Amino acid sequence: MRTLLEKGADPDTADADALPVLCVAVAAYDEAVAEALVEGGADPDRVLPDGTTPLWRAVDGPSASSPRSTNCSRAPSTRPTRTMTVCWTLTRRRSFETWSAVVAHRHDAAPAHRRFVLDYVRRWALVHSGDSSYEKQEREFLAAWAAEETDSRMLAKVLDVYTEYRHQGQEAIGLRYAGHPDPRVRREVPYALSTYGSRRAARG
């Protein structure tokens, strides 16, 4: 696949059913081909005829124990390794377009999709550590998410990542959730109120 892409093959080529080859690779559990396609420029957020995208088909796709389907049926996934592969592949694409396409899904109704976005943001920070060009938008994005997330379990995870950063509104968000009924959320509050300015600094 990499050889074909290097020779100029279109990474978004579609089959007779209008499904891009990226989706076909996802349905076949061919992580190597999927990774090569994404790295070669395939659009994981391309809207397909049924309204889904290759990205969410990778996250929601059928489990290893399910019959493999060439139309990427949306059965619940029990393949975290595949999801992590997709996440890492997207993370290595240092482009504002990729970042914007992924984080736009933080409002998605499916918790699995929001968890994927959060995993992406966390890994992005690790992979691009030391690169300040995106740090402001990361802080603002996480601050907005922390202020709006209503699911307690997800909110605790968002706060865990958010408090890795320094942000001027962090104390206000910490105070906002100091009396939250979910202990998982309250557990994150001290880090938001830390005089060190961020969880990362407090750990250091």
N, C-alpha and C positions, 0 to 999 in steps of 0.2 A: 504493500500500500504506500509506504513512504517513497518508494522508487517511482510509482505512478504520479504521486503528488509532486515530486521533484521535477518530473517531466512535463508538468503543467496540467494534470488532471484536475477537474473541478471538484473540490471537497464537498460541495453541496449538490452533486449530481443526484437526481431522483430516479426511482424505478417507475414501472408502469402504473403503480398505484399512487404516484406522486409523493412517495416516502423517500426522504434523502437517505443516502447510504449510511449516514451516521445512525439513523434510527434502525436500519437493518442490522448494523453491527451491535447495537444495544440489545436487540431482540435475540441475537445469536450469542450473547454473552462474550463477544469478542472484544475484550477490553483493550488489547494491543491496537487493533484497527481503529476502535473508537478514539483512543488517545491520539493516534497518528492523524486522524481526520480533524480533530479539534485543534491540534497543534498546527495543522496545515491550513486552518482558516474556516473549517466548517462551523456554521452558526448553530450553537446548541439551543438558541432561543427562537429559532425559526418556527413560526406558527404553521402547523400542519392542517390538513383538511378537516380533521375532527376537533380542532381547537387546542390540541395539546402541543407540546414542543419536545424535541429530542431530550432536552435537559430533564424535564419532569417524567418522561418515559423511562429514563435511566434511574431516576429516584423511585418511581412507583412500579417499575416493571415486575414481571412474574418472578417468583422465587426459583431457586435451583431445582426444587422438587416439583414444580409445576410444569405442565407440557409447554415446550417452547413454542412461541407464537411469532410468526413473521410479521404480524400487524401490531406487535408491541402492546398486548392487552394490559390494562391498568390494574392488575392484581396487586395486593400488598406485597412489598418487597421484604425479603428476609436475607438480602445480600448486601450487608453494610460495606463489604470490601469493594463492590462495584461502585457504590455511591461515593466512597472515599476516593476511588480512582478518578471519577468524574470531577470531584471537588478539587483534587490536587492538580488535575490537568488544567482546569479553568483558572486556578490560582496562579499557575505559572505564566498565564497569558497576561502580560503587563499592559493592559489597555483599558482606557476609560470606558470604552464601549462594552467590554466584557463585564467590568465592574458594575456599570449601570444596569445592564440587562439582568444580572443575577440579583442585585440588592433590591430591584424593583418589586421582587416577589415577597418582600417581608409582610405585605398585606394579604398574602394568600390565605384562604380559609383553611387549607390543609396544614396541620401542625408539622407534618414531615417536611413540607416545603419550607416552612419558616426555619425549622432546625437546619435544613441544608444551607439556607442563606447565612445563618449564624456560623455554621462550621466553615463556610467559605470565607467569611470576614475574619474569623480567628486565624485560619491558615494563611490568609493573605498577609496579615500582620507579621506572621512568623517568616514567611518566604521573603517578604519585602522589608524586613527589619532594617532600620537605618535609612530608609528612603522616606523623606518627609513630604514628598510631592502629593501623596494621597492622605496623609495623616489627618489633616483638618477635616476632610470630607468623611473620613472614618469616624472621627469624634462626633461630628454633627449628626451623622446617620444613626449612630448608636444612642445618642442622647434623645433624638426624636423617637426612636423605637422604644427606649426605656420609659419614656413619658406616656406612650400610647398603648403598649402591650397590655392586654387584659387577661390572658391566660397565665395563671400563677407559675406553673412549671416553666413555661417559656420565659416569663419575666425574670425569674431567678437566673436563667442561663444568659439572658441578655445583660443583666446587671453584672454577672461574672465577667463577661467580656468587656463591657463598658468601663468598668473600674480598672481595667488595665491601662487606661488612658488618663491624661490630665484634661479636665474640661471645666470651664467656668461655672457650668450649671450643675456640676456633680453633687455638690452639697445639698442643693435644693431638691434634687431627685432622691438623695438619701433620706432627707427629712420627710419627704412625701411618703416613703414606704416604711418609715420607722415603726408604724403601728399596723403594718399589713398582717392580715390573719394567717397567711401561709409562712411557716417558719423558714422555708427555703428562701423566700424573698427577704425576710428579716435578717437572715444570716449574711446577706450581701451588703446590708446597710453600713456596717462599720467601715468597710472599705471605701464606700462613697464619701464617708465623713472623715476619712483619714487625713491627718495633718500633713502626711507625706505627699499628698496630692494625687496619688494613683496607687493602685494595687501593685503595679509593676515596681514602682519605687519602694513601696513598703517591703516587698519581698527582697529587693536588692539590698 
